[in-house]
């Protein structure tokens, strides 16, 4: 439970190093936009809370780690003699390509970079909490909510871009015009429920897994929680897979045309 009751050392260090500068930046922004708007944007940290939140720090660490890791890996790629790591990554790419083709169609490859990036970010975010001294950013509801809201905006944007705003919005009215008074509210509620569903599913599972492992580490010997850690690793990959699969389904529905 210590992980959830006490400030992590790295979070404390980052806030000591960058907190004053960020607080000054928030104050400058508040002078421009006013106190009320600053409060809405969350520029007033609550008493006892960090200026730079733990989920933001952990998510930033994940992003920096991915940039460094794949920057190094990219320099070692070779066509003539691919290593085991390269072959494994190529298998992941091929798997995503097949999934995109099955879920979205022949245009699915256009979304490979986005879906692949989100998948890797979620996997690393889900698993970093298993390292002592770190916490899963996806164990805080704000990070899953941010990812879910982004996907909600993105698939709607792609639908409007592919079909045009008018034609895309007509889908909300249903197949026949006389059903539109019923179908429009149903479709709106259905679409608004999607980011909520993505958020709660990812957040609840990762938070519960991390909490369970933390409890067992605090109560029993070191080796006993290892099966739960193995389950958490599996769960981390599974939750990332579910998130990107549902995202692909939403994208497919948004960009689908009669030709498909």
C-alpha positions as CSV (number, residue, x, y, z in Angstrom):
1,X,0.0,0.0,0.0
2,X,3.0,2.3,0.4
3,X,2.9,3.0,-3.3
4,X,-0.6,4.5,-2.9
5,X,-0.1,6.3,0.4
6,X,3.3,8.0,-0.1
7,X,4.8,10.1,-2.7
8,X,7.2,8.3,-5.0
9,X,10.8,9.4,-4.8
10,X,11.0,10.2,-8.5
11,X,7.8,12.3,-8.3
12,X,9.1,14.2,-5.3
13,X,12.4,14.8,-7.1
14,X,10.7,16.1,-10.3
15,X,8.5,18.4,-8.3
16,X,11.4,19.8,-6.4
17,X,13.3,20.4,-9.6
18,X,10.6,21.6,-11.9
19,X,7.7,22.5,-9.6
20,X,8.6,26.1,-8.9
21,X,9.0,26.8,-12.7
22,X,5.7,25.1,-13.5
23,X,4.0,27.0,-10.7
24,X,5.3,30.3,-12.1
25,X,4.1,29.3,-15.6
26,X,0.6,28.5,-14.2
27,X,0.6,31.9,-12.4
28,X,1.5,33.7,-15.7
29,X,-1.2,31.9,-17.6
30,X,-3.7,32.7,-14.9
31,X,-2.9,36.4,-15.2
32,X,-3.7,36.2,-18.9
33,X,-6.9,34.0,-18.8
34,X,-8.2,34.9,-15.4
35,X,-8.7,32.8,-12.2
36,X,-12.0,31.2,-13.2
37,X,-10.6,29.9,-16.5
38,X,-7.4,28.8,-14.8
39,X,-9.5,26.8,-12.3
40,X,-11.4,25.1,-15.1
41,X,-8.1,24.1,-16.7
42,X,-6.8,22.7,-13.4
43,X,-4.0,25.3,-13.0
44,X,-4.8,25.5,-9.3
45,X,-3.3,22.3,-7.6
46,X,-5.3,21.3,-4.6
47,X,-3.6,21.7,-1.2
48,X,-1.4,18.7,-0.5
49,X,-1.1,17.8,-4.2
50,X,1.9,18.0,-6.4
51,X,2.3,20.8,-8.9
52,X,3.3,18.1,-11.5
53,X,1.1,15.1,-10.9
54,X,2.3,11.6,-10.6
55,X,0.4,10.3,-13.7
56,X,1.9,13.1,-15.9
57,X,5.4,12.3,-14.7
58,X,5.0,8.5,-15.2
59,X,3.4,9.0,-18.7
60,X,6.3,11.3,-19.6
61,X,8.8,8.7,-18.5
62,X,7.0,6.1,-20.7
63,X,7.1,8.4,-23.7
64,X,10.8,9.3,-23.2
65,X,11.6,5.7,-22.7
66,X,9.9,4.7,-25.9
67,X,11.6,7.5,-27.9
68,X,15.1,6.4,-26.6
69,X,14.4,2.7,-26.9
70,X,13.1,2.7,-30.4
71,X,15.6,5.3,-31.5
72,X,18.3,2.9,-30.5
73,X,16.6,-0.2,-32.0
74,X,16.0,1.6,-35.3
75,X,19.8,2.1,-35.8
76,X,20.3,-1.6,-35.4
77,X,17.7,-2.8,-38.0
78,X,19.1,-4.6,-41.0
79,X,17.5,-6.3,-43.9
80,X,20.3,-8.8,-44.5
81,X,20.6,-10.2,-41.0
82,X,17.6,-9.3,-38.8
83,X,18.1,-10.2,-35.1
84,X,15.6,-11.8,-32.8
85,X,14.3,-8.4,-31.5
86,X,13.8,-7.1,-35.0
87,X,11.9,-10.2,-36.0
88,X,9.7,-9.9,-32.9
89,X,8.9,-6.3,-33.7
90,X,8.2,-7.2,-37.3
91,X,5.8,-9.8,-36.1
92,X,4.0,-7.2,-33.9
93,X,3.7,-4.9,-36.9
94,X,2.4,-7.7,-39.1
95,X,-0.1,-8.6,-36.5
96,X,-1.4,-5.1,-36.3
97,X,-1.5,-4.8,-40.1
98,X,-3.6,-8.0,-40.3
99,X,-5.9,-6.8,-37.5
100,X,-6.4,-3.4,-39.2
101,X,-7.1,-5.1,-42.5
102,X,-9.7,-7.3,-40.9
103,X,-11.4,-4.6,-38.8
104,X,-11.2,-1.6,-41.1
105,X,-10.5,-2.9,-44.6
106,X,-8.0,-2.0,-47.3
107,X,-7.5,1.5,-45.8
108,X,-6.5,0.1,-42.4
109,X,-2.8,0.5,-43.1
110,X,-3.3,4.2,-42.9
111,X,-3.9,4.0,-39.2
112,X,-1.0,1.6,-38.4
113,X,1.3,4.3,-37.0
114,X,-1.4,5.7,-34.6
115,X,-2.8,2.4,-33.4
116,X,0.8,1.0,-33.0
117,X,1.9,4.0,-31.0
118,X,-1.1,3.9,-28.7
119,X,-0.7,0.1,-28.2
120,X,3.0,0.5,-27.2
121,X,2.2,3.4,-25.0
122,X,-0.5,1.5,-23.2
123,X,1.6,-1.7,-22.8
124,X,4.5,0.2,-21.3
125,X,2.2,2.3,-19.1
126,X,0.4,-0.8,-17.8
127,X,3.7,-2.6,-17.0
128,X,5.8,0.2,-15.5
129,X,3.9,0.0,-12.3
130,X,5.5,-3.5,-11.7
131,X,8.9,-1.8,-11.3
132,X,9.6,-0.7,-7.7
133,X,9.6,3.0,-7.3
134,X,7.3,3.6,-10.3
135,X,3.5,3.6,-10.8
136,X,1.3,2.8,-13.8
137,X,0.0,6.1,-15.3
138,X,-3.0,4.1,-16.6
139,X,-3.8,3.3,-12.9
140,X,-5.0,6.9,-12.7
141,X,-8.3,7.6,-14.4
142,X,-7.0,10.8,-16.1
143,X,-4.6,8.9,-18.5
144,X,-7.1,6.3,-19.7
145,X,-9.6,9.1,-20.1
146,X,-7.2,11.2,-22.1
147,X,-6.5,8.2,-24.5
148,X,-10.2,7.4,-24.8
149,X,-11.2,11.0,-25.5
150,X,-8.5,11.3,-28.1
151,X,-9.7,8.2,-29.9
152,X,-13.3,9.4,-29.7
153,X,-12.4,12.7,-31.3
154,X,-10.1,11.0,-33.8
155,X,-12.5,8.4,-35.2
156,X,-15.2,11.1,-35.5
157,X,-12.8,13.4,-37.3
158,X,-11.8,10.5,-39.7
159,X,-15.4,9.7,-40.3
160,X,-16.2,13.3,-41.2
161,X,-13.1,13.6,-43.3
162,X,-13.8,10.4,-45.3
163,X,-17.6,10.9,-45.8
164,X,-18.1,14.6,-45.3
165,X,-19.8,16.2,-42.3
166,X,-23.3,15.9,-43.6
167,X,-23.2,12.3,-44.7
168,X,-21.4,11.2,-41.6
169,X,-24.0,12.9,-39.3
170,X,-26.8,11.3,-41.3
171,X,-25.7,7.9,-40.0
172,X,-27.0,9.0,-36.6
173,X,-30.5,9.1,-38.0
174,X,-30.6,5.4,-38.9
175,X,-31.5,3.6,-42.1
176,X,-35.0,5.2,-42.6
177,X,-36.0,8.8,-41.9
178,X,-39.0,8.0,-39.8
179,X,-36.9,6.2,-37.2
180,X,-34.6,9.2,-36.7
181,X,-36.4,10.6,-33.6
182,X,-35.5,7.3,-31.9
183,X,-32.2,6.6,-33.5
184,X,-30.5,9.9,-33.0
185,X,-30.7,9.9,-29.2
186,X,-29.7,6.2,-29.2
187,X,-26.7,6.9,-31.4
188,X,-25.6,9.9,-29.5
189,X,-25.7,8.0,-26.2
190,X,-23.9,5.0,-27.8
191,X,-21.1,7.2,-29.0
192,X,-20.7,9.1,-25.8
193,X,-20.6,5.8,-23.9
194,X,-17.6,4.6,-25.9
195,X,-14.9,6.8,-24.3
196,X,-16.5,6.1,-20.9
197,X,-16.3,2.4,-21.5
198,X,-12.7,2.5,-22.7
199,X,-11.7,4.6,-19.7
200,X,-13.3,2.5,-17.0
201,X,-12.2,-0.8,-18.4
202,X,-8.6,0.2,-18.7
203,X,-8.4,2.2,-15.4
204,X,-10.2,-0.3,-13.3
205,X,-8.2,-3.3,-14.4
206,X,-4.7,-1.7,-14.1
207,X,-5.5,0.0,-10.8
208,X,-6.8,-3.3,-9.3
209,X,-3.8,-5.3,-10.5
210,X,-1.3,-2.8,-9.1
211,X,-3.2,-2.5,-5.8
212,X,-3.4,-6.3,-5.4
213,X,0.4,-6.7,-6.0
214,X,1.2,-3.9,-3.6
215,X,-0.9,-5.4,-0.9
216,X,0.7,-8.8,-1.3
217,X,4.2,-7.3,-1.3
218,X,3.4,-5.6,2.0
219,X,2.0,-8.7,3.7
220,X,3.8,-11.7,2.5
221,X,7.3,-12.9,1.4
222,X,8.9,-11.6,-1.8
223,X,8.4,-14.7,-4.0
224,X,4.7,-15.2,-3.2
225,X,3.4,-12.2,-5.3
226,X,5.2,-13.4,-8.4
227,X,2.2,-15.3,-9.8
228,X,0.2,-12.1,-9.4
229,X,2.9,-10.2,-11.2
230,X,2.8,-12.7,-14.1
231,X,-1.0,-12.2,-14.2
232,X,-0.5,-8.4,-14.2
233,X,1.9,-8.7,-17.2
234,X,-0.7,-10.7,-19.1
235,X,-3.4,-8.3,-18.0
236,X,-1.3,-5.3,-19.2
237,X,-1.0,-6.7,-22.7
238,X,-4.6,-7.8,-22.7
239,X,-6.0,-4.4,-21.7
240,X,-3.9,-2.7,-24.4
241,X,-5.1,-5.2,-27.0
242,X,-8.8,-4.6,-26.0
243,X,-8.3,-0.9,-26.1
244,X,-6.8,-0.8,-29.6
245,X,-9.2,-3.5,-30.9
246,X,-12.3,-1.4,-29.8
247,X,-10.6,1.7,-31.3
248,X,-10.3,-0.1,-34.6
249,X,-13.9,-1.1,-34.5
250,X,-14.9,2.5,-33.9
251,X,-12.7,3.7,-36.7
252,X,-14.1,1.0,-39.0
253,X,-17.7,2.2,-38.3
254,X,-16.7,5.8,-38.8
255,X,-14.9,5.4,-42.2
256,X,-17.1,2.7,-43.6
257,X,-18.8,3.4,-46.9
258,X,-21.2,1.6,-49.1
259,X,-18.4,0.3,-51.3
260,X,-17.1,-1.7,-48.3
